[in-house]
Amino acid sequence: MRFARFAWRGAVHHGRLDCSDGDETVVLLDGDPVRGPVGLTGQTVPSAEVRLLAPVLPGKIVAVGRNYADHIAEMGMGTPAVPRLFFKPPSAVIGPGEPIRYPAQSRQVEYEAELAVVIGRTTRAVTAADALSHVFGYTCANDVTARDIQKADGQPSWAKAFDTFCPLGPWITTGLDPTDLEIACHVNGERRQHARTDLLLSPVARLIEYISAAVTLEAGDVILTGTPAGVGPVVPGDTVEVSVTGIGTLSNPVASGAQ
């Protein structure tokens, strides 16, 4: 199933996307499905009438670097012995169609297409065998990075923390097998990245096991699983599309300066 968070008639709602009658509609829910049991309101809305928002507002975002061998090679870096983790602030999150803002501090902003994992319940010290049962679903992510700042700092956190640097969407898909999904990134219609998640050095279940051994994950938290080779710069006026099979396409324009 696909769950969306969206604006409609001046308010923010949660809903389930439904194509059963041939026309895509959104079935309104009476709460946030990620964070608790919800029910149907009995009301449906044509999908064309809603404006999709980031499908989840995470309490924390745990991101993984150097998790594809081809990306490690293109960056000229070493392969980490354990998952290389950093945090992105929740204030970086934007939804589909919202602009990635080019900060004044950077001259080299780059896209990074990734599979995002949305946690569905409190997760602490779980095994890899049990880890996927703690996942609510999956969405597309763009781990936007000010590469010049990252190179100057020697670490990723600040370069990836700017407002608008974590597009998520277009919705959350449940019931997927994360071990072999196709990921692609297009800039202005040209494909720049393409890989499958079976190439992850640390797969999703292993990441959840490793992270939850140290940090309690709560419902709504998001894990960014790493990006494959092909990262590169964007400039204001570009449009970046991140696609994952079974989920859909997350599209964001690039704009200059703060809003």
N, C-alpha and C positions, 0 to 999 in steps of 0.2 A: 504494500500500500504506500501511497505518497501523501505526506502531510505537509501543509503549507502554513505559513504565518503571513498575513496580508492586511492591507488597508482597504476598507470598504465603507462608504458612507460616513467618513469622518472618524472612524474608530478602527482599532486593531483587533483582528480576529484570528482564530485558528480554525483550520478546516482540513478535510480529507478530499483529495481530488478523485472524481468519479467520471469514468467514460463509458459506463455500462449502457447508456441509451444512445451512444454514438456522438453526442454533444458533450464536450467536457464541461463539467460543473464542479463547484466546490460545495461540499456538504459541511455546514457550519457545526463546530463543536462547542461545548459549553466550558472549555478550559484548554490548558496546554497539555497535549498528549504526551509530551516528553517527560513532564514532571509529575504526572499523576493520572489516575483514572478519569476518563472523560466520557461524556455521553453525547448523543446527537441532539441537536436542537429541533430537528425536523425542517429546517430551512435550507434551501439550496440557492446558490448564486451562480450565474454564468461566469466562467473563468475570465471572460473578456472584460468583466466589470470590476475586477479586483486588481490591486497593485501589489505584486509580491514583495515581501520584505525578507530580510535574513530569516531563515526558517527556525533559528534558535538564537537566544541571547545567552551565551555561555557565561558561567561564573568564572571559568578559567579556560585558557587555550594552551594545550601542551603541544609543541611542534617538534618535529624530528628532522634533523639535518643529516645529509650524507647517507641516505637510505636506499639509493640506487647506484650500482657500480658505475654505470655510464656517466651519471652526473658527477660522481667523485672524480672520474677521469678527466672530464671536461674542465673541472675546477682546479685540477692539479693538486688535489689534497689526498691525505691518507685515509684508509678505511678504518673507522673507529672499531675498537674491540667490543664496545657496548653501545646501545643507542645513544646518540648525541642529542640531548634535549635542551630546549629553551622555551620560554613562555612568551606569548603574544598577549597584549592587554585586550580585554573585552571592548575597549573603546575603539579598537581598530576595525571592528566588524561593520560591514555594510552588506546590503542585499543586492539582488539582481537589478541591473539598470542604473544603480547609483555610481557616481563617478569616483574613480581612484584619483585622489588629488596629489599632484606632483609637488612635494614640499620644497620650499626655498632652499633648504639646507643641502639638497642633493642635485647632482647632475647626471645620475645614472640609476634610474628606477627600472627594475626588472620584474617580469612575471614569473610565477612558479606554480604550475598546475599540480593539484594534489587531490587525493581522496581524503575526505574528512569523516571521522568517526564521531557519532553523537552518543554519549553515554546515557543509559536509560535508568540506572539506579545506583545507589551508593556502592562503590567498588573499592575494596581495600584488601590487599594481599591475596588476589585471586591467582589461580594457576592458569596457564595458557589453555589448558583443556576446558576450563570453565569460563574463560574470558568473554567469548562472544555472546554468552547468555546475558551479559551485562550491557550489551549494546542495544540502543533503541533503533538506530538506523544509520544511514550514510548520506552524505551530500557532497557537492563539489566545493573546492576551495581554491583560492589563489593566494599563495603566501608571498605577497608583494614585498619586494626588498630594495632598499637603497644600497645598491652594490658598492658604490664608492665609499659610503660610510662604513659598511661591513669590512671592507678591505682596510680602511684606516684604523678601525677599532680592533680588528683581529678576532672579533666575536660577533654573533649574529643578532643578539637581542635588540639593541637600540635601532639597528638598521631596518628591522622588521616590525617595529612597534608604532609607527606613525599612524595617526587617524586615517581611516579608509584602506589600510594595508591588509585587511583580512576579509575580502569578499566571500560570502557563503551563499549557497543556493543551487538551483532555484527552489528546492523543497527537500524534504528528508524522505528517502525511500527505505522501507523496512524489508526484512526477509531476504536480503542479498547475501551471497557468498563473497566475502571480500578477498578471497585468495586468488582470483583470476578475473579482474575487471580491466577493461581497456580505458586508458586515460589519454586525452589529447588536449592540446592547446592550439588555438588559432589566433593570430593577430591580423586584423583587417582581412580575414578570410583565408590567410595563408597558414598552413599547418607548421607549427614550430616544435611541438613536442608530441611524442607518441610512445606509449609503453603499456605494459600490463602489470598488474599488482603481484603477479607471481614472481616478479623480479625484485620485490622488496627484500632487502637484506634482513630486516627484522619485520616479519609480517604482523598483521594487526593483533592477533592473539598474543604474540610475544611482546609487543609494545605495551598492551594493557597489563600484562603480568609484570613487566619491568617497572612501569610507572606506578602502578598501584602498590608495589612493595614499599614505596617511599612516600607517595602522596595519595591521599584519599580522593577519588574521583566521585563527583556528584552528578545526579541527573542533570542533563543539559550541558555538561562540560564537553569540550571538543578536543579531539586529537587530530593533528595534521600529520599525515604519514610520510611525507617526504616527496620530493619532485624528481622526475627523470631528467635525462639530458635534453638540451635544447633551450635552456633558459637564455633570455636576452632582453635588451632594453626596449622600452616603449616611450613614446613622447605624447604630449597633449594632442588630442585629435584621433589617437588610435583607439581601437576597440579590441578588448581581449575576451576570448571565449574559452572556457574550460568545460570539457565534456567528459562524462564518465558513463560507461554503458550501464543500463538499468536505472540510471538517475535522470540525466538530461544535460542541459547546457546552461552554464552560468555566464552571462554576458555583462561586461562593465566597460564603459568608456573611460578614457584617461583625460583628465582635465588639469589645468594649471592652477597652482595656488590654493590657498585656503578658501572655504566657501564664504 
